Structure formats: C-alpha cells, structure tokens
Amino acid sequence: MCLFPLARALSVLVFSTLFQLSALAAGETAVSKDYVLEPGDVVGVKVFQEPDLDRELRVSQEGDVYFPLIGKIEATGRTLAAIEQAVRDAYDRDYLVNPQISIVVLKYQIRTVNVLGAVNSPQAVEYPPEQRLTLLDAISRAGGFNRLADRRRVRLTRTLYDGRVENTVINADEMMSGMAKDPLVLKKDDVVFVPERVL
C-alpha cells in the first residue's frame, strides 16, 4: 500500500483547515462553500506548496477575479466551491500537477436593500451576507408599516444579473397571516416600496 497519496491528502486537509482558521482568527466570519460571491467581495487564495501564487483578490464590478498566470475567472453568481474548482482546473491544465486550492472570503461588500414609502423610518437596510433577509424583516427594520400603508400592494424592484429590471407586487398581509407558503428572501440592492392606501 502506497502511503504517499494518503499523506498528501492529509497535508492538503490540514493546509485548507489552517487557512480557514487563520481567516477566523483575523476576525472573519465562516461561510459555507455554497456562498455566492458578489462584486466588491475580497477573497484569500492559497495554493498548496505554491506560496508565490497566494493572493488577496477583489471581485471586480464586472464580477470577475484575476488570478496569477491563469487570468480572469468569472465569479459573480458562482459559489466558492465552483470557483475553487474552476481555478483548480485552470492551473491543472497549463501550470501545475493536481493543484490544491483553498479560497475563503476575507471581506464582504456591504449589502443593503432600500425600504421606501409608507414605513415609519425609510432607509437603506444593511444585512450580513451569511444571513437571509426577508421582505417582512426589512420592513420591520425600517420601523414597520405606517398607518397609511397599503400592505396588499408592496412593490419589489430587483435588477437581475443581465441588467433587466424586475418588478413584483406582493401582498404583505398574506405573508403576515401565514397564507403565503414561503418567506420572500431579498437580494442585495433590492428596492422595497410600500405605497399609501387610497382613502
């Protein structure tokens, strides 16, 4: 039985674990490999036994990350696990043999949604990337509905990845009463507008 592959696998596991622990020690928040990167996020990249390739990289506003040697990797809308695999494949194709890559998020772009209209404290609501923010949560953080709010015609405006703008009218009364099956989870830069009732 050859012990070298097992020893290498254990070394890679220790390497990846230590890298993630060092990020936590620096005050970063642990997130799942299912986390989807956004423009402005900063990632730490470690390549096992290749310290010259280690980097801190920022996701560009176009949604790309530029790596040494291999250049641009599209990041927006992709999970950490998917990006790790893409980077591993790119290095393996032209530069390294069976490269081991670990990528963690070091800094998050500030995430906000705007809550406007008939709420008690219209504002941009910030939320941490590792938590979900629902429509009702956002309205609650903006002081809740005021007495003139038309809760049956709340409008959600969302800009999609391809630049298209999507408008949805939501009956918040149904959500509050439990008639709606699933809570509506907001995304970064969503705009929630609560109209006033027609008296």
N, C-alpha and C positions, 0 to 999 in steps of 0.2 A: 504493500500500500504506500503510495507516494504522499508524503506529508506536506510537500511544498504548496500545492493548491489550497489545502486547508489552512496552512499558516498564513498564506497571502489573504485569504478570505477573512480570517480573524483580524489581521492587520488593518484591512480596509474597514471592517466594522468598528474597530477601536478608533481609527482615524476619523470616520464620519461622526461617531458619538462625541469624541473630544471636541471636534469643530463645533457641533451644536451646543455642547456645554459651555464652550468659551463664549459663544454668542449670548447665551443666557446670562453668564457671569457679567457680561458687559451691559446688562440691563435690557436685553431684547426679549421679546415675547415669543414663546414657542408656538409655531403654527404647523398645521398638517401639510404634508406634501401635496394635498389637494388644493392648497391655497392658490388662487388665481392672481397673477401679477397684474399691476396697473402701472401706467406711466407715472414716473416720479419715484417709484419704489427703488430702494438700494439693496442689492444682494451681495453677499460674500461668496466667492467661488474658491474652492480648494480642489487642487488636482493632486491625487496621491502620488508622493515621491517626485513631484514636479513643482517645486516652490516658485520657480520663475513664472509660472502661469497663474499663480494665486492672485486674485484681484478683488477689489470692491467696485461694483459696477452699478450704474443707474439705468433704469429703464427709460428710454427716450420718450419724448412726447408722441412720437410716431409709433411707439410700442415695441421698439427693438432694443436688444442688448448687444454690445460689440465686444467680442472675446478676442484675446491674443491668438494670432495665427489663423483662426477659422473665421473671424469677422462677424457679420451680423447674424443673430438668431432672433426670430420673431418671438416676442414674449407675451404681448397683451392677449388676454383671453385664454392663456395656457397655464396649466398648473406647474408648480415647482418640479414635480416628478416628470412631467412631459418635457420640460426644458432641460433637466438633467440628462434625460435620455437623448435629446437632440444634440446636446453638447458632446456627450459621450460618443455618439455615432460620428460626429464631425471630426473629432480628434482621432478616433479609431480608423477612420477612412484614410487619412493622409499623414498623420503625425505620430501617434502613439499606439502601442500594442495594449489592448484591453484596458483603456484608461478608466480610473475610478474617480468619479466627480461627485462633489458634495456642494449643494447650493442652499444657503439659508437667507432669509430676509433680515437685513440689518436695520433698515429704516423704512417706514411706510409713508407714502404720500398721504397728506391729510385728506380724510374722506368726509364729505359733507353732503347733506341734502338740504334744499331750501323749502321751508314751510311758510307759505304766504296766505294772505286773505283773512278770512274771518276766524282767526285764532287770537288768543289773548297776548301772545308775545311772538309775532312773526320774526323768524330768524333763520340763519344757517345752522343746522344741527350737525355737530360732529359726532362720529361714532368710530369705535376701534375696529380694525379690519378683521379681527378674529371673532367678532360678534355680529349677529344679524340685527338689522333694524327694520321693524315692520312699519307699515303706514300709521297704525294707531300709536306705536311707540314715538314716532317722530312728531305727531300732532300733540301727544302728551308733553313731550319735551319743549314744545313751543307754547306751553301754557294751556293747551286744550282748546276745544271749540268755544267761541264766544256765543253770546245769546242770540246773535243774528245768523249763525252759521247754518247753511243748508247741507246737512250731513249726508244727504242722499245723492249729492252731485259733486263729490270731491274729484278734482281733476289731477291726474298724474301725467306729467310730461317727462319723457325719457329719450335721450339721444343714444341711438344704437351705435355699435362699433363701425358700421358703414356710413355713419353721418346722418342717416334718416332719423326724423323726429316722430316719436310715437306718443299719441295722446289717448288716455284711457279715463273714462268716467266711472267712479267707484261709489257704491252705496255703503258708506261707513256705518250706517245704522245696522245693516245686516251683519257686518263684521262684529260690531259691539254686542249684538244679540246672540251671536254664535251661529247664525243662519249660514254664513259663508264658511265653507269647509276649511280652507287653508288661509293662514295669515298672509298678507301681501308683503313680501320682503323687498325693501328698497335697494337701489344700487346707487353708487357714487354719482353725484351731480343730478340726481332726480329732482324734479320740482313738484311739490305738492301745493295745489291751490284750492282753498276752501272758499266757495262763493257764499254770498249772503242770500238769505231767503227773500223771495219776492213777497212783500207784505201787501 
